[in-house]
Amino acid sequence: MNLHLLKKIAVCLFPLFGTGPLCSCGQKAYTDADVQDFAGLLQDPNVQLLDVRTQSEYDEGHLSAAQNIDVKQDDFLTRSKAALDKSRPVAVYCRSGRRSANAASRLAAEGYTVTNLKGGIVAWTRAKMPTTTREVDIFTTKSGKHIELHALMHASIRIVYEGKEIEVDPVAQLGSRTTDYSAMPKADYILVTHEHADHYDKGAIAGLTEEGRTLLVTNHRCAEMLGYGTAMANGERQRLADFDIEAVPAYNTTADRTQFHPRGRDNGYVLTIDGLRIYIAGDTEDIPEMAGIKDVDIAFLPCNQPYTMTPEQLVSAAKALRPRTLFPYHYGKTDLQRAVQTLRSEGIDVRIRHYE
């Protein structure tokens, strides 16, 4: 073999053992796109959008519907594999394009089809393209339909499925924090777990309600307080027009906490939407009934002592449920860091959102 051919082979193979993941002969295994092409790509609802910056950068402003997984964290690939469907294309960005190029290379090496935004969000905003501070996570149902989960605040969750609006425990104001429900569509469904003021807001419920459209589902106490609504007791199931719903127990077990959430009064809810099972626990500790809640894809578990779970109870509950994705919520000032690390080491995709 002549020297010229050896040099050519070496040039082609070097990237595979050096800076990796490149195709043979140094070609990138992912695609770069400028702002306009990237924006065009995002018009396809099948595209998964990934922001690989830090959580604090993401909080300052991000592209709508972007998931946030920090590429510099050791568990980047583990979390990405749990969150992203390999059969669907991925669009990735960071601040300037460098970190996202790294992320794109690593994901491409795992078999994903990836497009990287050249110039990052800096180029995006210079082109006067829109960003948001709202947090949204997108999941796919068993038949390939999309469900959006919007982090509002504390216990308030907005779920969007096939144009249907589901509001969970809508509350317009908690201290200095507010949610402008008037800027959102009217609800098709409103779910209320119990009557505490951080879960039950009569004004917010009224503002989201449209006569002839909105179905309100509550525990019996809230239905009594409002004078209307479909009341469900623990253990009851219903088939609604767009999904199945089960009311499950939510209560305190620790001796000096039982007055906060007595057994049998409050609800948690399990929603089964086109095969995707979402457990919204409400205010509860790690009660034994959780062991009977099976095949959970997404779980919302509260963690603010002394009213709901301690971090140790959060870990216990998550291990019992084994959800694919866990959102700690209702957590106030509770330090979740150790619990999150423990659960991620168990293979659970734990996502921290603004549910203080």
C-alpha positions in Angstrom: 0.0 0.0 0.0 1.5 3.4 -1.0 2.2 6.2 1.4 -0.4 8.5 -0.2 -3.2 6.0 0.4 -2.1 5.4 4.0 -2.3 9.1 4.7 -5.8 9.3 3.1 -7.0 6.4 5.3 -5.5 8.1 8.4 -7.3 11.4 7.6 -10.6 9.6 7.2 -10.3 7.5 10.4 -8.8 10.1 12.7 -12.1 11.8 13.7 -13.5 8.4 14.7 -10.8 8.1 17.4 -10.3 11.8 18.1 -13.1 14.3 18.4 -15.7 11.7 17.2 -18.7 11.2 16.2 -18.2 11.9 12.6 -19.0 9.8 9.5 -16.2 8.3 7.5 -13.9 10.8 5.8 -14.7 13.5 8.4 -18.3 14.2 7.4 -20.6 15.1 10.3 -23.3 12.6 11.3 -25.8 15.4 11.9 -27.1 18.4 10.0 -26.5 22.1 10.7 -29.3 24.6 9.9 -29.5 28.4 9.9 -32.3 30.1 11.7 -34.8 30.1 8.8 -34.3 26.5 8.0 -34.4 25.5 11.7 -37.7 27.4 12.1 -39.1 25.6 9.0 -38.1 22.3 10.5 -40.0 23.1 13.7 -43.2 23.4 11.7 -43.2 19.6 11.6 -45.1 18.4 14.7 -43.1 15.2 14.6 -39.8 17.0 15.4 -38.5 16.8 19.0 -36.9 20.1 20.2 -34.1 19.9 22.7 -32.4 22.7 24.6 -29.0 21.5 26.0 -28.1 24.6 28.1 -28.2 24.8 31.8 -31.5 25.0 33.7 -30.9 28.6 34.6 -30.2 29.6 30.9 -33.4 27.7 29.9 -35.4 29.6 32.6 -34.3 32.9 31.1 -35.9 32.2 27.8 -36.1 29.2 25.4 -37.9 28.1 22.2 -41.4 27.1 22.7 -42.0 23.4 23.4 -38.3 22.7 24.0 -37.2 20.1 26.5 -34.2 20.9 28.6 -31.4 18.4 29.2 -28.0 19.9 30.1 -25.4 18.4 27.8 -22.7 19.0 30.4 -24.3 16.7 32.9 -23.0 13.2 33.3 -26.5 11.7 32.7 -27.1 13.6 29.4 -27.3 10.5 27.2 -29.3 8.5 29.8 -31.9 11.2 30.1 -32.0 11.9 26.4 -32.6 8.3 25.6 -35.5 8.2 28.1 -37.0 11.4 26.8 -36.5 11.2 23.0 -38.1 8.8 20.5 -35.4 7.5 18.1 -37.9 7.1 15.3 -38.6 10.9 15.3 -36.1 13.7 14.2 -34.5 15.8 16.9 -33.7 19.5 16.6 -31.1 20.7 19.1 -29.8 24.1 20.2 -27.7 25.9 22.9 -26.5 29.5 23.3 -24.1 29.8 20.4 -24.1 26.4 18.7 -21.0 24.8 20.3 -22.6 22.7 23.0 -25.5 21.7 20.8 -23.0 20.5 18.1 -21.5 18.3 20.8 -24.9 17.1 21.8 -25.9 16.5 18.1 -22.8 14.4 17.6 -23.4 12.3 20.6 -27.1 11.7 19.8 -26.3 11.0 16.1 -23.8 8.3 17.3 -26.7 6.7 19.2 -28.8 6.5 16.0 -30.8 9.7 16.2 -31.5 11.9 13.2 -30.3 15.4 14.5 -30.3 19.0 13.2 -28.3 21.6 15.1 -29.1 25.3 15.1 -26.1 27.2 13.8 -25.4 30.2 16.1 -27.7 28.9 18.8 -30.4 30.9 20.5 -28.2 34.0 20.1 -28.7 33.9 16.3 -32.4 33.0 16.9 -33.1 36.1 19.0 -31.1 38.4 16.7 -33.4 37.3 13.9 -36.3 38.4 16.1 -37.6 34.9 16.4 -39.9 34.2 19.4 -38.9 32.7 22.7 -40.8 31.9 25.9 -40.2 31.4 29.6 -43.1 28.8 29.9 -42.0 25.3 30.5 -43.5 22.5 28.4 -42.7 18.8 28.1 -44.0 16.8 25.1 -44.8 13.1 25.2 -46.1 10.7 22.6 -49.1 8.4 23.2 -49.2 4.7 22.2 -50.6 5.6 18.8 -48.2 8.5 18.2 -50.3 11.5 19.2 -48.7 14.3 21.2 -49.5 15.4 24.8 -48.1 18.7 26.1 -47.5 19.1 29.8 -47.1 22.8 30.8 -45.5 23.7 34.1 -47.6 26.6 35.6 -46.9 26.8 39.3 -47.0 24.7 42.5 -49.8 22.2 41.9 -51.2 23.8 38.7 -50.7 21.8 35.5 -52.0 22.4 32.0 -52.3 19.4 29.7 -53.0 19.8 26.0 -54.0 16.7 23.9 -55.4 16.8 20.4 -56.6 20.4 20.9 -58.3 19.5 24.2 -57.4 21.6 27.3 -57.1 19.9 30.6 -56.4 22.1 33.7 -55.3 20.5 37.0 -55.8 22.5 40.2 -55.9 25.9 38.5 -54.9 28.7 40.9 -54.4 32.3 39.6 -52.2 33.6 42.4 -50.0 32.3 45.2 -48.2 35.0 47.0 -46.4 37.2 44.4 -46.7 34.5 41.7 -49.5 34.6 39.2 -50.9 32.7 36.3 -52.9 34.5 33.7 -55.6 32.0 32.8 -57.3 34.7 30.7 -54.5 34.3 28.1 -55.2 30.6 27.8 -58.0 28.8 26.0 -61.1 27.7 27.9 -60.8 24.3 29.5 -62.5 21.1 28.2 -61.7 19.5 31.6 -60.9 20.9 35.0 -59.6 18.5 37.7 -59.5 19.6 41.3 -57.9 17.4 44.0 -59.1 19.2 47.1 -60.2 22.4 48.7 -56.9 24.0 50.0 -56.3 27.4 48.5 -53.2 26.3 46.6 -55.3 23.8 44.7 -58.8 25.3 44.7 -59.5 28.7 43.2 -63.2 29.4 42.5 -62.4 32.4 40.4 -59.8 30.6 38.2 -62.3 27.7 37.7 -65.0 30.1 36.7 -62.7 31.9 34.3 -61.7 28.7 32.5 -65.2 27.4 32.3 -67.3 27.6 29.1 -70.9 26.5 29.4 -71.6 23.4 27.3 -67.9 22.7 26.9 -66.2 22.4 30.3 -66.4 19.3 32.5 -65.3 19.8 36.1 -64.1 16.8 38.1 -63.5 17.2 41.8 -63.6 15.4 45.1 -67.0 15.5 47.0 -66.0 18.4 49.2 -65.1 20.8 46.3 -68.3 19.8 44.5 -70.3 20.8 47.6 -68.4 24.1 47.9 -69.0 25.0 44.3 -72.5 23.6 44.0 -71.7 21.8 40.8 -69.2 19.4 39.3 -68.7 15.7 38.8 -67.7 14.4 42.2 -65.5 11.3 42.4 -64.5 9.3 45.5 -61.3 7.3 46.0 -61.4 4.2 43.8 -64.0 5.4 41.3 -63.3 5.3 37.6 -65.0 7.0 34.7 -64.7 6.9 30.9 -64.7 10.5 29.7 -65.0 11.5 26.0 -61.2 11.8 25.6 -59.6 9.7 28.3 -60.2 7.4 31.3 -59.9 8.8 34.8 -59.5 7.1 38.1 -59.7 8.9 41.5 -57.1 7.5 43.9 -56.4 8.1 47.6 -54.3 11.1 48.7 -53.7 11.5 52.4 -51.2 12.0 55.2 -50.0 9.1 57.3 -47.5 10.7 59.7 -49.2 11.1 63.2 -48.8 14.9 63.5 -49.8 15.6 59.8 -53.1 13.7 59.4 -55.1 16.9 60.0 -53.7 18.4 56.8 -55.1 15.7 54.5 -57.3 13.2 56.2 -57.8 9.8 54.6 -60.8 9.5 52.2 -61.4 13.2 51.6 -58.9 14.2 48.8 -58.2 12.8 45.4 -55.2 12.0 43.3 -56.0 11.2 39.7 -54.7 8.7 37.1 -55.4 9.7 33.5 -55.1 7.2 30.7 -54.9 9.1 27.5 -54.6 7.0 24.4 -52.6 4.4 26.4 -50.3 7.0 28.1 -50.8 6.8 31.9 -50.3 10.0 33.9 -50.5 9.9 37.8 -51.2 13.2 39.5 -50.8 12.4 43.2 -52.3 15.5 44.8 -51.3 16.2 48.4 -50.2 12.9 49.9 -47.4 11.0 51.6 -46.0 7.7 50.2 -49.2 5.7 51.0 -49.5 1.9 50.5 -52.1 2.3 47.8 -49.4 3.6 45.4 -48.2 0.0 45.1 -51.5 -0.8 43.3 -51.1 2.0 40.7 -49.5 0.1 37.7 -47.9 0.9 34.4 -47.3 4.6 35.2 -45.6 6.5 32.3 -45.6 10.0 34.0 -45.9 10.8 37.7 -46.4 14.1 39.5 -45.4 13.6 43.2 -45.5 16.3 45.8 -42.5 17.0 48.1 -42.9 19.7 50.7 -42.6 18.7 54.3 -44.5 18.7 56.6 -47.7 18.9 54.4 -46.8 16.2 51.8 -43.7 14.0 51.3 -40.2 14.3 52.6 -37.5 13.7 50.0 -37.0 10.2 51.5 -40.7 9.5 51.0 -40.5 10.9 47.5 -37.8 8.3 46.7 -39.8 5.5 48.3 -43.0 6.5 46.4 -41.1 6.7 43.0 -39.5 3.3 43.6 -42.9 1.8 44.3 -44.5 3.4 41.2 -41.5 3.1 38.8 -42.7 5.8 36.4 -40.7 6.4 33.2 -40.7 10.1 33.9 -41.1 11.8 37.3 -42.0 15.5 37.9 -41.6 16.4 41.6 -44.1 19.2 42.1 -45.6 21.3 45.0 -42.1 21.3 46.4 -41.6 24.9 47.8 -38.2 25.3 49.3 -37.5 21.6 49.9 -34.0 20.5 48.8 -34.6 17.8 46.2 -31.0 17.4 45.0 -30.2 14.1 46.7 -33.6 12.6 45.9 -33.2 13.5 42.3 -29.7 12.0 42.1 -30.9 8.8 43.7 -33.8 8.3 41.4 -31.9 9.1 38.3 -29.4 6.4 39.3 -32.4 4.1 39.4 -33.1 4.9 35.7 -36.0 7.2 36.3 -36.1 10.3 34.1 -36.6 13.0 36.8 -37.4 16.5 35.5 -37.4 19.6 37.7 -39.8 22.3 36.6 -41.1 25.4 38.3 -43.6 23.8 40.6 -42.5 25.6 43.7 
